[in-house]
Amino acid sequence: MSRLLTETGEALYGPQWQSPLSRDLGCNVRTIQRWAAGVNDPPDGIWIDLHRLTQERAMMLDALSDRLKIEGAPGIRGPED
């Protein structure tokens, strides 16, 4: 489970993911570090929170992708656009 936590944290925040994740989850960064190291298991509710964070990020990126197609450089648009 610590690998899934690490992969999710890195996907959301990059290599320095622990502090931003602790902020968004409202917990101490040391707690995140213990979960990542496998010292303690995250509580079950954390996975729901992580799922929510990934879904929010995905929606934001989808919206930006759409705007880039519409407002961005012509090279972004495909031949069918």
mmCIF file of the N, C-alpha and C atoms, coordinates in Angstrom:
data_MODEL
# 
_entry.id   MODEL 
# 
loop_
_atom_site.group_PDB 
_atom_site.id 
_atom_site.type_symbol 
_atom_site.label_atom_id 
_atom_site.label_alt_id 
_atom_site.label_comp_id 
_atom_site.label_asym_id 
_atom_site.label_entity_id 
_atom_site.label_seq_id 
_atom_site.pdbx_PDB_ins_code 
_atom_site.Cartn_x 
_atom_site.Cartn_y 
_atom_site.Cartn_z 
_atom_site.occupancy 
_atom_site.B_iso_or_equiv 
_atom_site.pdbx_formal_charge 
_atom_site.auth_seq_id 
_atom_site.auth_comp_id 
_atom_site.auth_asym_id 
_atom_site.auth_atom_id 
_atom_site.pdbx_PDB_model_num 
ATOM 1   N N  . MET A 1 1  ? 0.817   -1.205 0.000   1.00 0.00 ? 1  MET A N  1 
ATOM 2   C CA . MET A 1 1  ? 0.000   0.000  0.000   1.00 0.00 ? 1  MET A CA 1 
ATOM 3   C C  . MET A 1 1  ? 0.857   1.264  0.000   1.00 0.00 ? 1  MET A C  1 
ATOM 4   N N  . SER A 1 2  ? 2.051   1.184  0.590   1.00 0.00 ? 2  SER A N  1 
ATOM 5   C CA . SER A 1 2  ? 2.890   2.384  0.595   1.00 0.00 ? 2  SER A CA 1 
ATOM 6   C C  . SER A 1 2  ? 3.320   2.757  -0.825  1.00 0.00 ? 2  SER A C  1 
ATOM 7   N N  . ARG A 1 3  ? 3.462   1.755  -1.713  1.00 0.00 ? 3  ARG A N  1 
ATOM 8   C CA . ARG A 1 3  ? 3.830   2.050  -3.098  1.00 0.00 ? 3  ARG A CA 1 
ATOM 9   C C  . ARG A 1 3  ? 2.706   2.806  -3.811  1.00 0.00 ? 3  ARG A C  1 
ATOM 10  N N  . LEU A 1 4  ? 1.471   2.395  -3.575  1.00 0.00 ? 4  LEU A N  1 
ATOM 11  C CA . LEU A 1 4  ? 0.331   3.086  -4.169  1.00 0.00 ? 4  LEU A CA 1 
ATOM 12  C C  . LEU A 1 4  ? 0.243   4.525  -3.661  1.00 0.00 ? 4  LEU A C  1 
ATOM 13  N N  . LEU A 1 5  ? 0.493   4.713  -2.382  1.00 0.00 ? 5  LEU A N  1 
ATOM 14  C CA . LEU A 1 5  ? 0.510   6.060  -1.805  1.00 0.00 ? 5  LEU A CA 1 
ATOM 15  C C  . LEU A 1 5  ? 1.581   6.912  -2.474  1.00 0.00 ? 5  LEU A C  1 
ATOM 16  N N  . THR A 1 6  ? 2.782   6.358  -2.615  1.00 0.00 ? 6  THR A N  1 
ATOM 17  C CA . THR A 1 6  ? 3.886   7.088  -3.238  1.00 0.00 ? 6  THR A CA 1 
ATOM 18  C C  . THR A 1 6  ? 3.580   7.418  -4.691  1.00 0.00 ? 6  THR A C  1 
ATOM 19  N N  . GLU A 1 7  ? 3.072   6.460  -5.444  1.00 0.00 ? 7  GLU A N  1 
ATOM 20  C CA . GLU A 1 7  ? 2.747   6.703  -6.853  1.00 0.00 ? 7  GLU A CA 1 
ATOM 21  C C  . GLU A 1 7  ? 1.679   7.781  -6.989  1.00 0.00 ? 7  GLU A C  1 
ATOM 22  N N  . THR A 1 8  ? 0.685   7.724  -6.123  1.00 0.00 ? 8  THR A N  1 
ATOM 23  C CA . THR A 1 8  ? -0.384  8.725  -6.166  1.00 0.00 ? 8  THR A CA 1 
ATOM 24  C C  . THR A 1 8  ? 0.152   10.095 -5.801  1.00 0.00 ? 8  THR A C  1 
ATOM 25  N N  . GLY A 1 9  ? 0.935   10.172 -4.738  1.00 0.00 ? 9  GLY A N  1 
ATOM 26  C CA . GLY A 1 9  ? 1.516   11.440 -4.312  1.00 0.00 ? 9  GLY A CA 1 
ATOM 27  C C  . GLY A 1 9  ? 2.390   12.059 -5.394  1.00 0.00 ? 9  GLY A C  1 
ATOM 28  N N  . GLU A 1 10 ? 3.225   11.234 -6.024  1.00 0.00 ? 10 GLU A N  1 
ATOM 29  C CA . GLU A 1 10 ? 4.102   11.747 -7.080  1.00 0.00 ? 10 GLU A CA 1 
ATOM 30  C C  . GLU A 1 10 ? 3.306   12.194 -8.302  1.00 0.00 ? 10 GLU A C  1 
ATOM 31  N N  . ALA A 1 11 ? 2.253   11.457 -8.640  1.00 0.00 ? 11 ALA A N  1 
ATOM 32  C CA . ALA A 1 11 ? 1.429   11.846 -9.790  1.00 0.00 ? 11 ALA A CA 1 
ATOM 33  C C  . ALA A 1 11 ? 0.721   13.175 -9.531  1.00 0.00 ? 11 ALA A C  1 
ATOM 34  N N  . LEU A 1 12 ? 0.284   13.382 -8.298  1.00 0.00 ? 12 LEU A N  1 
ATOM 35  C CA . LEU A 1 12 ? -0.434  14.616 -7.968  1.00 0.00 ? 12 LEU A CA 1 
ATOM 36  C C  . LEU A 1 12 ? 0.493   15.812 -7.793  1.00 0.00 ? 12 LEU A C  1 
ATOM 37  N N  . TYR A 1 13 ? 1.659   15.602 -7.162  1.00 0.00 ? 13 TYR A N  1 
ATOM 38  C CA . TYR A 1 13 ? 2.472   16.743 -6.723  1.00 0.00 ? 13 TYR A CA 1 
ATOM 39  C C  . TYR A 1 13 ? 3.926   16.705 -7.170  1.00 0.00 ? 13 TYR A C  1 
ATOM 40  N N  . GLY A 1 14 ? 4.363   15.654 -7.835  1.00 0.00 ? 14 GLY A N  1 
ATOM 41  C CA . GLY A 1 14 ? 5.754   15.563 -8.246  1.00 0.00 ? 14 GLY A CA 1 
ATOM 42  C C  . GLY A 1 14 ? 6.622   14.952 -7.163  1.00 0.00 ? 14 GLY A C  1 
ATOM 43  N N  . PRO A 1 15 ? 7.939   15.016 -7.339  1.00 0.00 ? 15 PRO A N  1 
ATOM 44  C CA . PRO A 1 15 ? 8.851   14.316 -6.432  1.00 0.00 ? 15 PRO A CA 1 
ATOM 45  C C  . PRO A 1 15 ? 8.815   14.817 -4.976  1.00 0.00 ? 15 PRO A C  1 
ATOM 46  N N  . GLN A 1 16 ? 8.432   16.039 -4.762  1.00 0.00 ? 16 GLN A N  1 
ATOM 47  C CA . GLN A 1 16 ? 8.335   16.590 -3.401  1.00 0.00 ? 16 GLN A CA 1 
ATOM 48  C C  . GLN A 1 16 ? 6.879   16.558 -2.936  1.00 0.00 ? 16 GLN A C  1 
ATOM 49  N N  . TRP A 1 17 ? 6.279   15.390 -2.956  1.00 0.00 ? 17 TRP A N  1 
ATOM 50  C CA . TRP A 1 17 ? 4.842   15.236 -2.792  1.00 0.00 ? 17 TRP A CA 1 
ATOM 51  C C  . TRP A 1 17 ? 4.350   15.200 -1.356  1.00 0.00 ? 17 TRP A C  1 
ATOM 52  N N  . GLN A 1 18 ? 5.175   14.855 -0.404  1.00 0.00 ? 18 GLN A N  1 
ATOM 53  C CA . GLN A 1 18 ? 4.685   14.581 0.944   1.00 0.00 ? 18 GLN A CA 1 
ATOM 54  C C  . GLN A 1 18 ? 4.099   15.800 1.647   1.00 0.00 ? 18 GLN A C  1 
ATOM 55  N N  . SER A 1 19 ? 4.749   16.928 1.579   1.00 0.00 ? 19 SER A N  1 
ATOM 56  C CA . SER A 1 19 ? 4.223   18.126 2.241   1.00 0.00 ? 19 SER A CA 1 
ATOM 57  C C  . SER A 1 19 ? 2.921   18.622 1.619   1.00 0.00 ? 19 SER A C  1 
ATOM 58  N N  . PRO A 1 20 ? 2.838   18.742 0.278   1.00 0.00 ? 20 PRO A N  1 
ATOM 59  C CA . PRO A 1 20 ? 1.563   19.175 -0.287  1.00 0.00 ? 20 PRO A CA 1 
ATOM 60  C C  . PRO A 1 20 ? 0.421   18.194 -0.011  1.00 0.00 ? 20 PRO A C  1 
ATOM 61  N N  . LEU A 1 21 ? 0.731   16.899 -0.021  1.00 0.00 ? 21 LEU A N  1 
ATOM 62  C CA . LEU A 1 21 ? -0.317  15.926 0.270   1.00 0.00 ? 21 LEU A CA 1 
ATOM 63  C C  . LEU A 1 21 ? -0.775  16.044 1.717   1.00 0.00 ? 21 LEU A C  1 
ATOM 64  N N  . SER A 1 22 ? 0.156   16.227 2.628   1.00 0.00 ? 22 SER A N  1 
ATOM 65  C CA . SER A 1 22 ? -0.235  16.366 4.038   1.00 0.00 ? 22 SER A CA 1 
ATOM 66  C C  . SER A 1 22 ? -1.120  17.594 4.231   1.00 0.00 ? 22 SER A C  1 
ATOM 67  N N  . ARG A 1 23 ? -0.800  18.667 3.523   1.00 0.00 ? 23 ARG A N  1 
ATOM 68  C CA . ARG A 1 23 ? -1.618  19.877 3.595   1.00 0.00 ? 23 ARG A CA 1 
ATOM 69  C C  . ARG A 1 23 ? -3.034  19.606 3.094   1.00 0.00 ? 23 ARG A C  1 
ATOM 70  N N  . ASP A 1 24 ? -3.146  18.955 1.925   1.00 0.00 ? 24 ASP A N  1 
ATOM 71  C CA . ASP A 1 24 ? -4.456  18.712 1.333   1.00 0.00 ? 24 ASP A CA 1 
ATOM 72  C C  . ASP A 1 24 ? -5.278  17.686 2.115   1.00 0.00 ? 24 ASP A C  1 
ATOM 73  N N  . LEU A 1 25 ? -4.604  16.776 2.804   1.00 0.00 ? 25 LEU A N  1 
ATOM 74  C CA . LEU A 1 25 ? -5.315  15.797 3.627   1.00 0.00 ? 25 LEU A CA 1 
ATOM 75  C C  . LEU A 1 25 ? -5.547  16.291 5.054   1.00 0.00 ? 25 LEU A C  1 
ATOM 76  N N  . GLY A 1 26 ? -4.894  17.397 5.416   1.00 0.00 ? 26 GLY A N  1 
ATOM 77  C CA . GLY A 1 26 ? -5.050  17.947 6.754   1.00 0.00 ? 26 GLY A CA 1 
ATOM 78  C C  . GLY A 1 26 ? -4.393  17.101 7.829   1.00 0.00 ? 26 GLY A C  1 
ATOM 79  N N  . CYS A 1 27 ? -3.264  16.503 7.500   1.00 0.00 ? 27 CYS A N  1 
ATOM 80  C CA . CYS A 1 27 ? -2.547  15.718 8.507   1.00 0.00 ? 27 CYS A CA 1 
ATOM 81  C C  . CYS A 1 27 ? -1.079  16.123 8.528   1.00 0.00 ? 27 CYS A C  1 
ATOM 82  N N  . ASN A 1 28 ? -0.387  15.678 9.531   1.00 0.00 ? 28 ASN A N  1 
ATOM 83  C CA . ASN A 1 28 ? 1.017   16.013 9.731   1.00 0.00 ? 28 ASN A CA 1 
ATOM 84  C C  . ASN A 1 28 ? 1.880   15.328 8.670   1.00 0.00 ? 28 ASN A C  1 
ATOM 85  N N  . VAL A 1 29 ? 2.901   16.025 8.191   1.00 0.00 ? 29 VAL A N  1 
ATOM 86  C CA . VAL A 1 29 ? 3.782   15.457 7.173   1.00 0.00 ? 29 VAL A CA 1 
ATOM 87  C C  . VAL A 1 29 ? 4.503   14.222 7.702   1.00 0.00 ? 29 VAL A C  1 
ATOM 88  N N  . ARG A 1 30 ? 4.784   14.163 8.991   1.00 0.00 ? 30 ARG A N  1 
ATOM 89  C CA . ARG A 1 30 ? 5.423   12.974 9.572   1.00 0.00 ? 30 ARG A CA 1 
ATOM 90  C C  . ARG A 1 30 ? 4.504   11.751 9.447   1.00 0.00 ? 30 ARG A C  1 
ATOM 91  N N  . THR A 1 31 ? 3.226   11.977 9.537   1.00 0.00 ? 31 THR A N  1 
ATOM 92  C CA . THR A 1 31 ? 2.272   10.878 9.354   1.00 0.00 ? 31 THR A CA 1 
ATOM 93  C C  . THR A 1 31 ? 2.373   10.336 7.933   1.00 0.00 ? 31 THR A C  1 
ATOM 94  N N  . ILE A 1 32 ? 2.410   11.236 6.955   1.00 0.00 ? 32 ILE A N  1 
ATOM 95  C CA . ILE A 1 32 ? 2.565   10.834 5.550   1.00 0.00 ? 32 ILE A CA 1 
ATOM 96  C C  . ILE A 1 32 ? 3.866   10.065 5.375   1.00 0.00 ? 32 ILE A C  1 
ATOM 97  N N  . GLN A 1 33 ? 4.934   10.552 5.980   1.00 0.00 ? 33 GLN A N  1 
ATOM 98  C CA . GLN A 1 33 ? 6.235   9.893  5.860   1.00 0.00 ? 33 GLN A CA 1 
ATOM 99  C C  . GLN A 1 33 ? 6.196   8.481  6.442   1.00 0.00 ? 33 GLN A C  1 
ATOM 100 N N  . ARG A 1 34 ? 5.505   8.295  7.564   1.00 0.00 ? 34 ARG A N  1 
ATOM 101 C CA . ARG A 1 34 ? 5.383   6.961  8.160   1.00 0.00 ? 34 ARG A CA 1 
ATOM 102 C C  . ARG A 1 34 ? 4.572   6.032  7.263   1.00 0.00 ? 34 ARG A C  1 
ATOM 103 N N  . TRP A 1 35 ? 3.513   6.567  6.655   1.00 0.00 ? 35 TRP A N  1 
ATOM 104 C CA . TRP A 1 35 ? 2.732   5.751  5.724   1.00 0.00 ? 35 TRP A CA 1 
ATOM 105 C C  . TRP A 1 35 ? 3.581   5.344  4.524   1.00 0.00 ? 35 TRP A C  1 
ATOM 106 N N  . ALA A 1 36 ? 4.322   6.302  3.982   1.00 0.00 ? 36 ALA A N  1 
ATOM 107 C CA . ALA A 1 36 ? 5.140   6.035  2.793   1.00 0.00 ? 36 ALA A CA 1 
ATOM 108 C C  . ALA A 1 36 ? 6.245   5.028  3.086   1.00 0.00 ? 36 ALA A C  1 
ATOM 109 N N  . ALA A 1 37 ? 6.786   5.072  4.290   1.00 0.00 ? 37 ALA A N  1 
ATOM 110 C CA . ALA A 1 37 ? 7.853   4.154  4.675   1.00 0.00 ? 37 ALA A CA 1 
ATOM 111 C C  . ALA A 1 37 ? 7.320   2.780  5.070   1.00 0.00 ? 37 ALA A C  1 
ATOM 112 N N  . GLY A 1 38 ? 6.006   2.659  5.206   1.00 0.00 ? 38 GLY A N  1 
ATOM 113 C CA . GLY A 1 38 ? 5.423   1.395  5.605   1.00 0.00 ? 38 GLY A CA 1 
ATOM 114 C C  . GLY A 1 38 ? 5.454   1.147  7.102   1.00 0.00 ? 38 GLY A C  1 
ATOM 115 N N  . VAL A 1 39 ? 5.802   2.173  7.870   1.00 0.00 ? 39 VAL A N  1 
ATOM 116 C CA . VAL A 1 39 ? 5.830   2.051  9.328   1.00 0.00 ? 39 VAL A CA 1 
ATOM 117 C C  . VAL A 1 39 ? 4.412   1.900  9.870   1.00 0.00 ? 39 VAL A C  1 
ATOM 118 N N  . ASN A 1 40 ? 3.512   2.704  9.344   1.00 0.00 ? 40 ASN A N  1 
ATOM 119 C CA . ASN A 1 40 ? 2.091   2.629  9.695   1.00 0.00 ? 40 ASN A CA 1 
ATOM 120 C C  . ASN A 1 40 ? 1.277   2.525  8.420   1.00 0.00 ? 40 ASN A C  1 
ATOM 121 N N  . ASP A 1 41 ? 0.133   1.866  8.508   1.00 0.00 ? 41 ASP A N  1 
ATOM 122 C CA . ASP A 1 41 ? -0.791  1.808  7.376   1.00 0.00 ? 41 ASP A CA 1 
ATOM 123 C C  . ASP A 1 41 ? -1.707  3.022  7.410   1.00 0.00 ? 41 ASP A C  1 
ATOM 124 N N  . PRO A 1 42 ? -1.974  3.607  6.244   1.00 0.00 ? 42 PRO A N  1 
ATOM 125 C CA . PRO A 1 42 ? -2.946  4.702  6.202   1.00 0.00 ? 42 PRO A CA 1 
ATOM 126 C C  . PRO A 1 42 ? -4.328  4.177  6.589   1.00 0.00 ? 42 PRO A C  1 
ATOM 127 N N  . PRO A 1 43 ? -5.134  4.996  7.245   1.00 0.00 ? 43 PRO A N  1 
ATOM 128 C CA . PRO A 1 43 ? -6.508  4.566  7.520   1.00 0.00 ? 43 PRO A CA 1 
ATOM 129 C C  . PRO A 1 43 ? -7.286  4.415  6.215   1.00 0.00 ? 43 PRO A C  1 
ATOM 130 N N  . ASP A 1 44 ? -8.290  3.569  6.225   1.00 0.00 ? 44 ASP A N  1 
ATOM 131 C CA . ASP A 1 44 ? -9.056  3.282  5.014   1.00 0.00 ? 44 ASP A CA 1 
ATOM 132 C C  . ASP A 1 44 ? -9.612  4.536  4.341   1.00 0.00 ? 44 ASP A C  1 
ATOM 133 N N  . GLY A 1 45 ? -10.035 5.504  5.115   1.00 0.00 ? 45 GLY A N  1 
ATOM 134 C CA . GLY A 1 45 ? -10.611 6.721  4.551   1.00 0.00 ? 45 GLY A CA 1 
ATOM 135 C C  . GLY A 1 45 ? -9.656  7.518  3.690   1.00 0.00 ? 45 GLY A C  1 
ATOM 136 N N  . ILE A 1 46 ? -8.371  7.343  3.883   1.00 0.00 ? 46 ILE A N  1 
ATOM 137 C CA . ILE A 1 46 ? -7.375  8.080  3.092   1.00 0.00 ? 46 ILE A CA 1 
ATOM 138 C C  . ILE A 1 46 ? -7.484  7.713  1.621   1.00 0.00 ? 46 ILE A C  1 
ATOM 139 N N  . TRP A 1 47 ? -7.796  6.459  1.319   1.00 0.00 ? 47 TRP A N  1 
ATOM 140 C CA . TRP A 1 47 ? -7.882  6.038  -0.078  1.00 0.00 ? 47 TRP A CA 1 
ATOM 141 C C  . TRP A 1 47 ? -9.044  6.731  -0.775  1.00 0.00 ? 47 TRP A C  1 
ATOM 142 N N  . ILE A 1 48 ? -10.115 6.962  -0.045  1.00 0.00 ? 48 ILE A N  1 
ATOM 143 C CA . ILE A 1 48 ? -11.242 7.710  -0.607  1.00 0.00 ? 48 ILE A CA 1 
ATOM 144 C C  . ILE A 1 48 ? -10.822 9.151  -0.881  1.00 0.00 ? 48 ILE A C  1 
ATOM 145 N N  . ASP A 1 49 ? -10.096 9.749  0.074   1.00 0.00 ? 49 ASP A N  1 
ATOM 146 C CA . ASP A 1 49 ? -9.607  11.119 -0.102  1.00 0.00 ? 49 ASP A CA 1 
ATOM 147 C C  . ASP A 1 49 ? -8.644  11.211 -1.282  1.00 0.00 ? 49 ASP A C  1 
ATOM 148 N N  . LEU A 1 50 ? -7.753  10.227 -1.419  1.00 0.00 ? 50 LEU A N  1 
ATOM 149 C CA . LEU A 1 50 ? -6.809  10.230 -2.538  1.00 0.00 ? 50 LEU A CA 1 
ATOM 150 C C  . LEU A 1 50 ? -7.543  10.073 -3.865  1.00 0.00 ? 50 LEU A C  1 
ATOM 151 N N  . HIS A 1 51 ? -8.544  9.231  -3.887  1.00 0.00 ? 51 HIS A N  1 
ATOM 152 C CA . HIS A 1 51 ? -9.340  9.072  -5.108  1.00 0.00 ? 51 HIS A CA 1 
ATOM 153 C C  . HIS A 1 51 ? -9.998  10.395 -5.479  1.00 0.00 ? 51 HIS A C  1 
ATOM 154 N N  . ARG A 1 52 ? -10.554 11.073 -4.494  1.00 0.00 ? 52 ARG A N  1 
ATOM 155 C CA . ARG A 1 52 ? -11.188 12.374 -4.737  1.00 0.00 ? 52 ARG A CA 1 
ATOM 156 C C  . ARG A 1 52 ? -10.175 13.360 -5.298  1.00 0.00 ? 52 ARG A C  1 
ATOM 157 N N  . LEU A 1 53 ? -8.977  13.420 -4.701  1.00 0.00 ? 53 LEU A N  1 
ATOM 158 C CA . LEU A 1 53 ? -7.941  14.347 -5.176  1.00 0.00 ? 53 LEU A CA 1 
ATOM 159 C C  . LEU A 1 53 ? -7.536  14.038 -6.618  1.00 0.00 ? 53 LEU A C  1 
ATOM 160 N N  . THR A 1 54 ? -7.398  12.752 -6.946  1.00 0.00 ? 54 THR A N  1 
ATOM 161 C CA . THR A 1 54 ? -7.012  12.413 -8.325  1.00 0.00 ? 54 THR A CA 1 
ATOM 162 C C  . THR A 1 54 ? -8.127  12.762 -9.308  1.00 0.00 ? 54 THR A C  1 
ATOM 163 N N  . GLN A 1 55 ? -9.376  12.561 -8.905  1.00 0.00 ? 55 GLN A N  1 
ATOM 164 C CA . GLN A 1 55 ? -10.496 12.897 -9.779  1.00 0.00 ? 55 GLN A CA 1 
ATOM 165 C C  . GLN A 1 55 ? -10.586 14.409 -9.997  1.00 0.00 ? 55 GLN A C  1 
ATOM 166 N N  . GLU A 1 56 ? -10.382 15.174 -8.935  1.00 0.00 ? 56 GLU A N  1 
ATOM 167 C CA . GLU A 1 56 ? -10.396 16.639 -9.073  1.00 0.00 ? 56 GLU A CA 1 
ATOM 168 C C  . GLU A 1 56 ? -9.284  17.102 -10.006 1.00 0.00 ? 56 GLU A C  1 
ATOM 169 N N  . ARG A 1 57 ? -8.090  16.517 -9.857  1.00 0.00 ? 57 ARG A N  1 
ATOM 170 C CA . ARG A 1 57 ? -6.963  16.893 -10.720 1.00 0.00 ? 57 ARG A CA 1 
ATOM 171 C C  . ARG A 1 57 ? -7.249  16.502 -12.159 1.00 0.00 ? 57 ARG A C  1 
ATOM 172 N N  . ALA A 1 58 ? -7.831  15.326 -12.368 1.00 0.00 ? 58 ALA A N  1 
ATOM 173 C CA . ALA A 1 58 ? -8.146  14.877 -13.726 1.00 0.00 ? 58 ALA A CA 1 
ATOM 174 C C  . ALA A 1 58 ? -9.143  15.815 -14.392 1.00 0.00 ? 58 ALA A C  1 
ATOM 175 N N  . MET A 1 59 ? -10.157 16.244 -13.660 1.00 0.00 ? 59 MET A N  1 
ATOM 176 C CA . MET A 1 59 ? -11.143 17.171 -14.233 1.00 0.00 ? 59 MET A CA 1 
ATOM 177 C C  . MET A 1 59 ? -10.499 18.506 -14.584 1.00 0.00 ? 59 MET A C  1 
ATOM 178 N N  . MET A 1 60 ? -9.609  18.988 -13.716 1.00 0.00 ? 60 MET A N  1 
ATOM 179 C CA . MET A 1 60 ? -8.929  20.250 -13.983 1.00 0.00 ? 60 MET A CA 1 
ATOM 180 C C  . MET A 1 60 ? -8.046  20.128 -15.232 1.00 0.00 ? 60 MET A C  1 
ATOM 181 N N  . LEU A 1 61 ? -7.325  19.015 -15.357 1.00 0.00 ? 61 LEU A N  1 
ATOM 182 C CA . LEU A 1 61 ? -6.468  18.821 -16.514 1.00 0.00 ? 61 LEU A CA 1 
ATOM 183 C C  . LEU A 1 61 ? -7.282  18.650 -17.795 1.00 0.00 ? 61 LEU A C  1 
ATOM 184 N N  . ASP A 1 62 ? -8.409  17.955 -17.709 1.00 0.00 ? 62 ASP A N  1 
ATOM 185 C CA . ASP A 1 62 ? -9.274  17.814 -18.883 1.00 0.00 ? 62 ASP A CA 1 
ATOM 186 C C  . ASP A 1 62 ? -9.770  19.180 -19.359 1.00 0.00 ? 62 ASP A C  1 
ATOM 187 N N  . ALA A 1 63 ? -10.165 20.016 -18.416 1.00 0.00 ? 63 ALA A N  1 
ATOM 188 C CA . ALA A 1 63 ? -10.649 21.352 -18.775 1.00 0.00 ? 63 ALA A CA 1 
ATOM 189 C C  . ALA A 1 63 ? -9.526  22.178 -19.413 1.00 0.00 ? 63 ALA A C  1 
ATOM 190 N N  . LEU A 1 64 ? -8.329  22.091 -18.868 1.00 0.00 ? 64 LEU A N  1 
ATOM 191 C CA . LEU A 1 64 ? -7.195  22.820 -19.443 1.00 0.00 ? 64 LEU A CA 1 
ATOM 192 C C  . LEU A 1 64 ? -6.855  22.289 -20.829 1.00 0.00 ? 64 LEU A C  1 
ATOM 193 N N  . SER A 1 65 ? -6.927  20.974 -20.991 1.00 0.00 ? 65 SER A N  1 
ATOM 194 C CA . SER A 1 65 ? -6.659  20.378 -22.296 1.00 0.00 ? 65 SER A CA 1 
ATOM 195 C C  . SER A 1 65 ? -7.632  20.903 -23.342 1.00 0.00 ? 65 SER A C  1 
ATOM 196 N N  . ASP A 1 66 ? -8.909  20.970 -22.967 1.00 0.00 ? 66 ASP A N  1 
ATOM 197 C CA . ASP A 1 66 ? -9.912  21.504 -23.888 1.00 0.00 ? 66 ASP A CA 1 
ATOM 198 C C  . ASP A 1 66 ? -9.624  22.955 -24.235 1.00 0.00 ? 66 ASP A C  1 
ATOM 199 N N  . ARG A 1 67 ? -9.265  23.758 -23.241 1.00 0.00 ? 67 ARG A N  1 
ATOM 200 C CA . ARG A 1 67 ? -8.952  25.172 -23.507 1.00 0.00 ? 67 ARG A CA 1 
ATOM 201 C C  . ARG A 1 67 ? -7.733  25.307 -24.398 1.00 0.00 ? 67 ARG A C  1 
ATOM 202 N N  . LEU A 1 68 ? -6.728  24.454 -24.199 1.00 0.00 ? 68 LEU A N  1 
ATOM 203 C CA . LEU A 1 68 ? -5.539  24.521 -25.048 1.00 0.00 ? 68 LEU A CA 1 
ATOM 204 C C  . LEU A 1 68 ? -5.889  24.208 -26.501 1.00 0.00 ? 68 LEU A C  1 
ATOM 205 N N  . LYS A 1 69 ? -6.783  23.264 -26.707 1.00 0.00 ? 69 LYS A N  1 
ATOM 206 C CA . LYS A 1 69 ? -7.209  22.949 -28.075 1.00 0.00 ? 69 LYS A CA 1 
ATOM 207 C C  . LYS A 1 69 ? -7.914  24.137 -28.713 1.00 0.00 ? 69 LYS A C  1 
ATOM 208 N N  . ILE A 1 70 ? -8.720  24.828 -27.921 1.00 0.00 ? 70 ILE A N  1 
ATOM 209 C CA . ILE A 1 70 ? -9.517  25.941 -28.450 1.00 0.00 ? 70 ILE A CA 1 
ATOM 210 C C  . ILE A 1 70 ? -8.700  27.225 -28.551 1.00 0.00 ? 70 ILE A C  1 
ATOM 211 N N  . GLU A 1 71 ? -7.993  27.561 -27.478 1.00 0.00 ? 71 GLU A N  1 
ATOM 212 C CA . GLU A 1 71 ? -7.319  28.861 -27.398 1.00 0.00 ? 71 GLU A CA 1 
ATOM 213 C C  . GLU A 1 71 ? -5.831  28.799 -27.693 1.00 0.00 ? 71 GLU A C  1 
ATOM 214 N N  . GLY A 1 72 ? -5.264  27.608 -27.652 1.00 0.00 ? 72 GLY A N  1 
ATOM 215 C CA . GLY A 1 72 ? -3.820  27.465 -27.756 1.00 0.00 ? 72 GLY A CA 1 
ATOM 216 C C  . GLY A 1 72 ? -3.286  27.552 -29.161 1.00 0.00 ? 72 GLY A C  1 
ATOM 217 N N  . ALA A 1 73 ? -2.061  27.150 -29.295 1.00 0.00 ? 73 ALA A N  1 
ATOM 218 C CA . ALA A 1 73 ? -1.359  27.188 -30.576 1.00 0.00 ? 73 ALA A CA 1 
ATOM 219 C C  . ALA A 1 73 ? -2.054  26.289 -31.594 1.00 0.00 ? 73 ALA A C  1 
ATOM 220 N N  . PRO A 1 74 ? -2.039  26.674 -32.864 1.00 0.00 ? 74 PRO A N  1 
ATOM 221 C CA . PRO A 1 74 ? -2.700  25.878 -33.903 1.00 0.00 ? 74 PRO A CA 1 
ATOM 222 C C  . PRO A 1 74 ? -2.167  24.452 -34.012 1.00 0.00 ? 74 PRO A C  1 
ATOM 223 N N  . GLY A 1 75 ? -0.915  24.234 -33.654 1.00 0.00 ? 75 GLY A N  1 
ATOM 224 C CA . GLY A 1 75 ? -0.321  22.903 -33.744 1.00 0.00 ? 75 GLY A CA 1 
ATOM 225 C C  . GLY A 1 75 ? -0.939  21.888 -32.809 1.00 0.00 ? 75 GLY A C  1 
ATOM 226 N N  . ILE A 1 76 ? -1.683  22.352 -31.804 1.00 0.00 ? 76 ILE A N  1 
ATOM 227 C CA . ILE A 1 76 ? -2.315  21.435 -30.856 1.00 0.00 ? 76 ILE A CA 1 
ATOM 228 C C  . ILE A 1 76 ? -3.549  20.803 -31.471 1.00 0.00 ? 76 ILE A C  1 
ATOM 229 N N  . ARG A 1 77 ? -4.225  21.540 -32.309 1.00 0.00 ? 77 ARG A N  1 
ATOM 230 C CA . ARG A 1 77 ? -5.447  21.028 -32.918 1.00 0.00 ? 77 ARG A CA 1 
ATOM 231 C C  . ARG A 1 77 ? -5.104  19.946 -33.941 1.00 0.00 ? 77 ARG A C  1 
ATOM 232 N N  . GLY A 1 78 ? -5.912  18.935 -33.969 1.00 0.00 ? 78 GLY A N  1 
ATOM 233 C CA . GLY A 1 78 ? -5.704  17.857 -34.936 1.00 0.00 ? 78 GLY A CA 1 
ATOM 234 C C  . GLY A 1 78 ? -6.220  18.263 -36.311 1.00 0.00 ? 78 GLY A C  1 
ATOM 235 N N  . PRO A 1 79 ? -5.949  17.463 -37.329 1.00 0.00 ? 79 PRO A N  1 
ATOM 236 C CA . PRO A 1 79 ? -6.386  17.782 -38.698 1.00 0.00 ? 79 PRO A CA 1 
ATOM 237 C C  . PRO A 1 79 ? -7.902  17.847 -38.835 1.00 0.00 ? 79 PRO A C  1 
ATOM 238 N N  . GLU A 1 80 ? -8.624  17.140 -37.954 1.00 0.00 ? 80 GLU A N  1 
ATOM 239 C CA . GLU A 1 80 ? -10.082 17.162 -38.047 1.00 0.00 ? 80 GLU A CA 1 
ATOM 240 C C  . GLU A 1 80 ? -10.686 18.391 -37.406 1.00 0.00 ? 80 GLU A C  1 
ATOM 241 N N  . ASP A 1 81 ? -9.920  19.186 -36.688 1.00 0.00 ? 81 ASP A N  1 
ATOM 242 C CA . ASP A 1 81 ? -10.437 20.380 -35.998 1.00 0.00 ? 81 ASP A CA 1 
ATOM 243 C C  . ASP A 1 81 ? -10.572 21.559 -36.925 1.00 0.00 ? 81 ASP A C  1 
# 
